[in-house]
Amino acid sequence: MRPTQRSTNRHWDGTPVVPHRVRRSLQVSPNGVSRLLRCGQSDRCRDCGNRIEWYHRGNERPVRLHPQELPAARVPAECRWHVSSGVAHPSGDGSDWCRLPHAVVCPARNTPLPPPELAELRRTLAVNSRRLIDARAFAPPSAQDGTASHGTVCRPARPVVQLLYVRYLASRPVDEIQCVAQARLRHRCTSPLLTSDAPAGTWRLVPATASSGQLALPAEIMALYDLASLPYTEQLRWRAQRCVQHAAAPTAADLAVAEWEPFDPLRHCEHIRTRLPTTARRPRPADCARKEVRP
């Protein structure tokens, strides 16, 4: 008498056999040029020192989000964001949780004040900023400006830079823009883009427009760091935010997102400077004491 053969996809009691799936963590290909993931690029706010996460919007423009999800009931509808497939969208997704732009609760921003529902979170971030400053783990931009013996060093904290016929708003002074490539010890390269052995741009006073061909603001001029006279390859190096050494090594990985933001004279009017920067001059409250904020 032959025994009854049972199916290979069933246990002895007839229950189905569920195959064991090996979980695979998200990894970056070792042969890839970039070491960046599209979503959740961690960073710290340059104004307050608190942690943020960089995401790209549908129009490829970066946005800084609070690193933690919040209950949607605590966040006003106009402040709700959600992330889908690594892209940030300025609306809720219908769930009980949502993301929040860091600019809404950044304690370094005086105006506009956050909604009452988010005031407690802003106070918590302000306390954390004070702890970082007391521990000397963070220095606000106002404390990083050097002083000379006969005056104050005055330079735009977020200058407008023109390259490849497009105007961008930089996240830091021109001489402090740092290379985003990976160094030998797998840390971010500490070399600046502006060096003595590379051609430099020129400061000019130009009409306050976003780019060539657009109407200027009425009776408004601004200081601009112009790189249009540099060779095309040099402008590409600035756009990729790489130092001279890593520009010659295209296989080096990127450890950070390029910090260029398309300049809009209406949205970034607080960063417009109407005079050329100088190395040292007498302090004037109208020029140097003006607080810089990051949108």
Phi, psi and omega in degrees: 000125183275136179290152179289127179277130179263155180293145182287344180261021178228146172284175182297333180268006177095353179287145182291149177271118179267117180295141179280124180261128179280121179285134180243126178282155180287123182228159177263136181299131180294340178268359181284154180285321184261147174254015184261139169270153185292330185245152170066043176285110186287146179197181175237143178295131182289339183269323184241344178085357180282159182288143177221171174227131179271132173228160175259140174275180180297334178267018177069007177274136182285154177220144180262123180246152173297137188291348183243149174282148181238153175299132183298333180292337180271349185249129176301153185299326182285350180254002184276137174230159172217156182247128179226122180056037177081004181245133181271138181234134183280066177190166176277158180255013179088355180272178180277359182233155180207169175256164185224133175295137182295331182298336182289326184243011180295122181290347178279349179267124179275323180223146350283154179287150180291162176300158181302330181294337184251007181295322181294320178295322178295321178295323178296318178293325178295320177295319179295322176298318179295323178294320178294322179292318180295327179275002181058030175267353180207139177235122180295158181302327180293331179275349181271348179287125180283163179236142178259172183288329182246016180169190183246139175290119183243118178210151179295129177289329176228086184284160174266127183239135178250123176209145182054039177064021178230142178259132182237154172259117180283158182270350182205169179304156187301317183283359178248002179292123190257148177294143182260002184280164179272132179275184184296324182271019178064027172250166179291138180297137181264003181284140177278165177285325182268110180232168182287337182266010179236148179296143183249161176275186181230143175277133180221155171262120185227163174298145184281087176232164178285321179199175181295139178099347179264155181291140180275157174292147183296125176052047182226127175236162181212156175277135185222137176268107188265124175249011185293336181279352180282159176301158183299318179296326179290323177292325175296323179296317178294320181294322177282349180058060178230146177286177183296320182292316182280341174292330177278354179237081185294345180279352179293142184283158174262130180253359180208163179274140176300135191266020180282137176234126180305131186279132175234115185296339179276317180283330185249034183295334180289347180261002180282128177245132187264008177219155182289144179291149178234160181287321179202134178204173180290139182293135175232125183301329183290338185253308190266331184274005179286126187284136176267134175232149180256126183288000000 
